[in-house]
Structures are given as C-alpha cells and as structure tokens.
Amino acid sequence: MFKKIIFALILAFLSPQFSVQAEEEYRNVHQEKLDNGVSVIFIDANSSDMVLVMFCVSCGSTDEIEKEGLANLLSKLYVKKLNDNGNTLHYGAEINSYVGYDQSTYYVLGKKENLDGILKNFGQIYSDFSVSKEEIAVQKQSIEQSLLSKNQIDKNVIHRESMKSLYWHSKYGADIEGTFESLKQISEDDIRRFKEKNYADNRVTIIISGNVSKNEVMDLVKKYFAGKEKKNESKIERMQEPPHHGSTIAVTRYSNQINVPMVEMYWRIPNYRSDKDNALATEIFINAMSDILQTELVDVQKLVASISISYSSWNYDYGDLCIMFTARDSEKTSDITTAVLTEIKNIASDGISKEQAEKALKKILESYSLVGHDMFDVVGRISRKIGAGYDFDFVVGYPKFARKYDLDRINVQAKILFRNDPSVISTIMPEK
C-alpha cells in the first residue's frame, strides 16, 4: 500500500543503479542533528531536479492510551492541512502519509527548487496545529468508509482477529484505523493532547533524498524546525512483552470469497532491541527456513499449493512471524497443518548448515542494500527502523554487522523461538 500510492512518482525519481562495493551499501547516507533533538538524514540520489522529503514521527497506534485510531486520524487531518496550505499543490506535489504501530510518516516528492516551500509547510503545521469539529467529522467519515470496505473482505477480518489474539496484551493487536465505536469517542481535545504529548522534537526525523546541498538544506531545516524554545522531550512508553500465555488460539472463518483453505500460523518474535546479535540470528534462521520449506521439502510441497513466510523484527518492542499456506485438500486441512508444523519444528531442532545460513544472509543483504533498489524504497526502510527506535549508526551499518553472524547462535535461537507451538493458528475455509 505504502509504495503503490506514489508508484507513478517513483518512476520519475528512479536514479541510475549505484556501483558500490559490498562493504559500502550505505556510503551515501548521512545524519545530522539539531540542538533540539530533531534528526536529519540525507540520502544522496542522482536525480537532478527532484527531491523526496519524509517527515517521520516516532508515534503510532501503540502510543494511544485509551482511544484507538488517534494516530491515524491525526495524520489524515495533518495531510489535509498540509495540502490546503498551497505551498505544495501549486507544483503538483501532493503530500501523503502512512501510519503504523510505531511511526507516522508524511512524504512528498517534489522539485528541488521548491524544497524551501515543502519544509516550510511541514514546519508550520508541526509547530502550530489546530482543527475544527467539522474537519474532524469529515476525516472520521472517510476512515469509517475505509473500515466498512475492509470488513467486507473476509481475509481482512480474520487477520484482524488473529492480530488481536496474538497481541492480546498490547496495542500491537489493535486496528491502526480504530473502530467505529472508538472514532465516535475521539474529541478535539483528545487529538490536541495526543499531538502535544507525542509529536515532540526528540521523536522527529526528517529524511531528504536527492542531489542537494547539505549545508543549504540544514539552513532551511534550522529555519523551520529549530524554534527559540526547545519542546519537552517525549518519552516513548510502549508495553513490553509478557510471558507466553501457554496455549494456541484457533481462529476459523468460513467464506464464499475463496476456493481453497488458507492457514496462517503466528509466533511472536521477542524484543531484540537490546540484543541485536540474537535479532540477527533469528532473522537469518527465518529466511533459511523459508527457503527450505519452499524448495527442499518435497513432502510439504505435495500437501500445500503455496507456502510463504513474512515477519517483522524491527518493531519497538517485538515483532511477529507468520507462516501462511494454502492446503490442497479441504477435508484434510487440520492434518496438513499438523504436518507443516511438524516440519517447521524439525528444521528448528536440526538447525541449519553454514551453506544455508550464507544463502539466507545473501538474501537479507540484498534487501538492505542500496544496490538494485530505488531511493523511495531505501528511504522508507530506513525511516521505519529509525521510527521503531533503532539508532542511526546501527541501521545504516546493519549489512556490515550482519556478516559477523554466529551459526551456533542461530541454531540456539531457532530452538528458543519454536519451543512453543504457534500463539495463533487462523484458518479461512471455503463455504460448503
């Protein structure tokens, strides 16, 4: 969704492929900080007249204390204000936003000559933000329409139920857009208090990608973001992971929207922010296991029409692993699920070889490299990790760090991760 929104704009921004050595994936990335804590990251690009600007705040749905949907509603109001200011629309560069669990990101692709107006626009709204009840009502209605559309798709409904079961203890299980009930309860004062608490200087990162003068850009950033008085710092208070609840929750839904059963098995990945070696070990194993399941296990391939793995280990507190497959035989879905889970546990028990680890590491490094990726993709990836609380030096140095993996640590972490059954197994079945 995030990339599709401005796919047409990306085509205009793609720069020639970078020719870099393996140890220099992030040589074109540079960070500076203002005295008030605002972070500025430059990512060089060869485009001569275009610049991509992202205004990132480490504030997402997990920062909501009581009412769900505040972060998303605030971003909608923000974007409307930004675009109505007239500093961007007159040259055709509409601002969009993306809200996640840990971060809210506002982004615009415009002409380099209009960078002053873009930064001024972000700066003005960031420092002085007010909305009317009418504006709030319009955006609530838009979000409600989106929720209604989502609820008509059974895959979305069962995924939401799975997330609430997986993260039964925290805001990571809440719907980012909120609910019909929670939206009704959000007031103008709620929005104002939420912004004042969470949109603080120490949570702000401005990312600029283009062929720009860093000194000239820093002068503009200081002009619009270095106020006379430093704003209060906002401590990030997000829930830490509790012990495993000890049993698997089964979620089943029947639907006329599918032809074959779809099964998703979810595990929570522990909080690795303070234990980056174990984070790397787990990431390498997950990628190796994905390759084994899809290419080496013939018995599994006979049982399933497709199998895939997705994971997130860069969240502020913890992430999740989802192994999804479509079963070939509706009548034997339960048996197939048991067979696939058995193979997963066997892989974790046996461990992976150095060859399998190297193959997985190569895949990881390719995804973290500047080579072969357009700058929007790189900017988005870096912004999400910075927003999740990781320090800049670690994020940009990850490829070099990743090459120092420990095979024994990988196989130990695999046993730890899969010592429990999945926290949630959700199944969507065709209606008979």
C-alpha positions in Angstrom: 0.0 0.0 0.0 2.7 2.4 1.0 4.7 2.1 -2.2 1.7 1.7 -4.5 0.3 5.2 -3.5 3.0 7.0 -5.4 4.2 4.4 -7.9 3.9 6.9 -10.7 6.0 9.4 -8.9 8.7 6.8 -8.2 9.1 6.3 -12.0 10.1 9.9 -12.3 12.6 9.7 -9.4 14.4 6.5 -10.2 18.1 7.2 -10.5 20.8 5.1 -12.2 21.9 1.9 -10.3 24.7 2.6 -7.8 28.0 0.8 -8.3 29.2 0.2 -4.8 31.5 -2.4 -3.1 29.9 -4.9 -0.8 31.1 -3.1 2.3 29.7 0.2 1.3 25.9 -0.2 0.9 25.1 2.9 2.8 28.0 5.1 1.9 25.6 7.8 0.6 23.7 8.1 3.9 24.5 10.9 6.3 22.9 12.1 9.6 22.9 15.4 11.4 21.0 16.6 14.5 19.7 19.9 15.6 20.3 21.1 19.2 16.6 20.5 20.0 16.9 16.8 19.1 15.3 16.8 15.6 17.3 14.3 13.4 18.0 15.0 9.7 19.1 12.2 7.4 20.4 12.7 3.9 20.3 10.0 1.2 22.1 11.0 -1.9 20.4 10.4 -5.3 21.4 11.3 -8.8 18.1 12.9 -9.8 19.0 16.5 -10.8 15.7 18.3 -10.1 13.6 16.0 -7.8 13.7 15.6 -4.1 11.9 13.2 -1.8 11.2 14.5 1.7 9.8 12.4 4.5 8.7 13.8 7.9 8.8 10.9 10.3 7.5 10.9 13.9 8.1 8.0 16.3 4.4 8.0 17.1 1.9 5.3 16.0 -1.1 3.4 17.2 0.9 1.8 20.1 1.2 5.3 21.7 -2.6 5.5 22.1 -3.5 5.2 25.7 -7.3 4.8 25.6 -9.0 5.5 22.3 -7.9 3.6 19.2 -7.4 5.4 15.9 -6.0 8.7 17.2 -2.6 8.4 15.4 -4.3 7.6 12.1 -7.0 10.3 12.4 -4.3 12.9 13.3 -2.3 12.0 10.2 -5.4 12.4 8.0 -6.1 15.9 9.4 -2.4 16.7 9.1 -2.3 15.8 5.4 -5.4 17.8 4.7 -3.9 20.9 6.3 -0.6 20.4 4.6 -2.1 20.2 1.2 -4.5 23.0 1.8 -1.7 25.4 2.6 -0.9 25.8 -1.1 2.8 25.5 -0.6 2.9 22.2 -2.4 -0.1 21.7 -4.6 0.7 24.6 -6.9 3.6 22.5 -8.3 1.7 19.2 -8.3 3.4 17.5 -5.3 0.7 16.2 -3.1 1.7 15.1 0.4 0.6 11.7 1.6 1.0 9.8 4.9 1.5 6.3 6.3 0.7 5.3 9.9 2.0 2.2 11.5 2.2 0.8 15.0 5.4 2.7 15.8 5.6 5.6 13.4 3.7 8.2 11.4 5.3 9.2 8.1 4.5 12.2 5.9 6.1 12.2 2.5 6.2 14.3 -0.7 8.1 14.0 -4.0 8.6 17.5 -5.5 11.0 19.7 -7.4 14.3 20.6 -5.7 13.6 24.3 -6.4 10.5 24.1 -4.1 12.3 22.4 -1.1 12.0 25.7 0.9 8.2 25.6 0.5 8.0 21.9 1.4 10.0 22.3 4.6 8.1 25.5 5.5 4.9 23.6 5.1 5.9 20.8 7.3 7.4 23.2 9.9 4.4 25.5 10.1 1.9 22.7 10.6 4.2 20.8 13.1 4.6 23.8 15.3 1.0 25.2 15.1 -1.8 22.8 14.5 -5.5 23.3 15.1 -8.6 21.7 13.5 -12.3 22.4 13.7 -15.1 19.9 14.6 -16.2 20.0 11.0 -12.8 19.0 9.7 -12.6 16.1 12.3 -16.1 14.9 11.3 -15.1 14.8 7.6 -12.0 12.7 8.3 -13.8 10.4 10.6 -16.4 9.7 7.9 -13.6 8.9 5.4 -12.0 6.4 7.9 -15.3 4.8 8.6 -15.8 4.2 4.9 -12.4 2.5 4.8 -13.3 0.3 7.7 -16.6 -0.6 6.1 -14.7 -1.6 2.9 -12.2 -3.7 4.9 -14.9 -5.5 6.8 -16.4 -6.8 3.5 -13.3 -8.8 2.8 -13.1 -12.0 4.9 -9.3 -12.2 4.7 -9.0 -8.8 6.4 -11.5 -9.8 9.1 -9.7 -13.0 10.1 -6.3 -11.2 10.0 -7.6 -8.6 12.4 -9.0 -11.3 14.7 -5.6 -13.1 14.6 -3.7 -9.9 15.5 -5.9 -9.2 18.5 -5.4 -12.8 19.6 -1.6 -12.7 19.0 -1.2 -9.4 20.8 -3.9 -9.9 23.4 -1.9 -7.9 25.9 -0.9 -4.8 23.9 -1.8 -2.1 21.4 0.0 -4.1 18.6 -3.2 -6.1 18.3 -5.4 -3.0 17.8 -6.6 -1.8 14.4 -4.5 1.2 13.4 -7.6 2.9 11.9 -9.5 2.3 15.1 -13.1 1.1 15.3 -16.5 2.6 14.6 -17.0 2.9 18.4 -13.6 4.4 19.2 -13.8 7.0 16.4 -17.1 8.3 17.8 -15.4 8.9 21.2 -12.4 10.9 19.9 -12.8 14.6 20.6 -10.9 17.7 19.5 -9.2 17.8 22.9 -8.1 14.2 22.5 -6.4 15.0 19.2 -4.7 18.1 20.7 -3.4 16.2 23.8 -2.2 13.3 21.7 -0.2 15.6 19.4 1.3 17.6 22.2 2.5 14.5 24.0 3.8 12.5 21.1 4.9 15.0 18.4 8.0 16.2 20.2 11.3 17.2 18.8 13.2 14.1 20.0 10.8 11.9 18.1 11.1 13.7 14.8 13.3 12.6 11.9 13.4 14.4 8.6 14.7 12.4 5.6 15.7 14.1 2.4 16.8 12.2 -0.7 18.1 14.0 -3.8 21.0 15.8 -5.3 21.0 18.6 -2.8 23.5 20.8 -0.9 23.5 19.5 2.7 24.6 22.9 4.1 21.8 24.7 2.3 19.2 22.2 3.4 20.4 22.3 7.0 20.0 26.1 6.9 16.3 25.6 5.8 15.7 22.9 8.4 17.1 25.1 11.2 14.9 28.0 9.9 11.7 26.0 10.2 12.4 23.4 12.9 14.8 25.0 15.4 12.5 27.0 17.5 13.6 29.5 20.1 12.5 27.2 22.9 13.2 23.5 22.9 10.0 21.5 23.2 9.6 19.0 26.0 11.1 15.6 25.2 8.5 12.8 24.9 9.5 9.5 26.5 8.3 6.5 24.5 6.2 4.4 26.7 5.2 1.2 25.0 4.3 -2.1 26.6 6.9 -4.8 26.9 6.3 -8.4 26.0 4.8 -10.6 28.7 5.5 -14.4 29.1 3.9 -16.7 26.6 0.3 -17.4 27.5 1.0 -21.2 27.1 -1.6 -22.2 24.5 -2.5 -21.9 20.9 -5.6 -19.9 20.0 -7.5 -21.2 17.0 -9.5 -18.7 14.8 -11.6 -20.1 12.0 -13.8 -18.4 9.4 -15.9 -19.7 6.5 -16.1 -17.6 3.4 -17.5 -17.7 -0.1 -14.7 -15.4 -1.2 -12.0 -18.2 -1.5 -11.7 -21.6 -3.3 -9.0 -23.3 -1.2 -8.3 -23.2 2.6 -5.8 -20.7 3.8 -3.9 -21.3 7.0 -1.8 -18.7 8.9 0.4 -19.7 11.9 1.7 -16.8 14.1 4.5 -16.7 16.5 5.6 -13.6 18.5 9.3 -12.7 18.0 10.8 -11.4 21.3 12.0 -7.9 21.9 15.5 -7.8 20.4 16.2 -4.0 20.5 18.8 -4.5 23.2 20.1 -7.9 21.9 20.9 -7.3 18.2 23.1 -10.5 17.8 20.0 -12.6 18.7 17.9 -10.5 16.4 20.3 -11.1 13.5 20.4 -14.9 14.3 16.6 -15.1 14.3 16.3 -13.2 11.0 18.9 -15.4 9.3 17.1 -18.6 10.5 13.7 -17.4 9.4 15.0 -16.7 5.9 16.8 -20.0 5.7 13.7 -21.9 6.9 11.6 -20.1 4.3 13.9 -21.3 1.6 13.9 -24.9 3.0 10.1 -25.1 3.2 9.6 -23.7 -0.3 12.3 -25.6 -2.2 13.7 -28.6 -0.3 10.8 -30.3 1.5 9.1 -32.4 -1.2 6.5 -33.8 1.2 5.3 -30.4 2.2 5.0 -29.3 -1.4 2.7 -32.3 -2.0 0.4 -31.1 0.7 0.2 -27.4 0.0 -0.5 -25.3 -3.1 1.7 -22.5 -1.8 3.6 -21.5 1.3 5.2 -18.2 2.3 6.8 -16.6 5.4 6.5 -13.0 6.5 8.0 -11.4 9.6 8.7 -8.2 11.4 11.5 -8.0 13.9 12.1 -4.2 13.8 9.2 -3.1 16.0 10.0 -1.1 19.0 9.1 -3.9 21.4 8.7 -7.1 19.4 7.6 -8.5 16.1 5.8 -11.4 14.7 6.3 -14.3 12.3 3.6 -15.6 10.0 3.8 -18.8 8.1 1.0 -19.0 5.6 0.0 -21.8 3.3 -3.0 -22.9 1.1 -4.0 -26.5 1.6 -4.6 -28.8 -1.4 -7.3 -30.8 0.3 -10.1 -29.1 2.3 -11.1 -32.3 4.1 -7.5 -32.7 5.5 -6.7 -29.1 6.4 -6.1 -30.0 10.1 -3.8 -32.9 9.2 -1.9 -30.8 6.8 -1.5 -28.0 9.4 -0.1 -30.6 11.8 2.3 -31.9 9.1 3.6 -28.5 8.2 4.1 -27.5 11.9 6.0 -30.8 12.4 8.4 -30.0 9.6 8.9 -26.5 11.0 9.8 -27.9 14.4 12.1 -30.5 12.8 14.0 -27.7 10.9 14.4 -25.8 14.2 15.5 -28.9 16.0 18.1 -30.0 13.4 19.4 -26.5 12.8 20.7 -25.1 9.5 24.0 -25.5 7.9 26.6 -22.8 7.1 25.7 -23.1 3.5 22.0 -22.4 4.2 22.9 -19.5 6.6 25.1 -17.9 3.9 22.3 -18.2 1.3 19.8 -16.6 3.7 22.3 -13.9 4.6 22.8 -13.0 0.9 19.1 -12.6 0.6 19.0 -10.3 3.7 21.9 -8.2 2.5 20.3 -7.7 -0.9 17.2 -6.3 0.7 19.2 -3.9 2.9 21.5 -2.7 0.1 21.2 0.5 -1.9 22.1 -1.6 -5.0 19.0 -2.6 -7.0 16.5 -0.5 -5.0 15.0 2.8 -5.9 15.6 5.5 -3.3 12.0 5.6 -2.2 12.3 2.0 -1.0 15.5 2.8 0.8 14.2 5.9 2.4 11.0 4.1 3.6 13.0 1.2 5.0 15.4 3.4 6.9 12.6 5.7 8.2 10.6 2.7 9.6 13.6 1.4 11.5 14.5 4.8 12.9 10.9 5.3 13.9 10.9 2.0 15.7 13.6 3.3 18.0 16.8 1.9 16.4 19.8 4.2 16.4 21.0 5.5 13.0 24.5 4.0 13.2 23.1 0.5 13.7 20.5 0.9 10.9 23.0 2.1 8.3 25.7 -0.3 9.5 23.5 -3.4 9.5 24.9 -5.0 6.4 28.4 -5.0 7.8 27.1 -6.1 11.2 25.2 -8.9 9.6 28.2 -10.5 8.1 29.5 -11.3 11.6 26.8 -13.8 12.3 27.3 -16.9 14.6 26.0 -20.2 13.3 25.7 -21.7 16.8 23.7 -18.7 18.0 21.4 -19.1 15.0 20.5 -22.6 15.8 20.1 -21.9 19.6 17.7 -19.1 18.8 15.7 -21.3 16.4 15.1 -23.8 19.2 14.1 -21.0 21.6 11.7 -19.4 19.1 9.9 -22.7 18.2 9.9 -24.3 21.7 6.3 -23.3 21.8 3.6 -24.0 19.3 2.2 -21.0 17.4 0.4 -18.4 19.5 -2.4 -18.3 17.0 -3.5 -20.5 14.1 -6.1 -18.9 11.9 -7.9 -20.7 9.1 -10.2 -19.4 6.4 -12.2 -22.1 4.8 -14.4 -22.2 1.6 -18.1 -22.2 2.4 -19.6 -25.6 1.6 
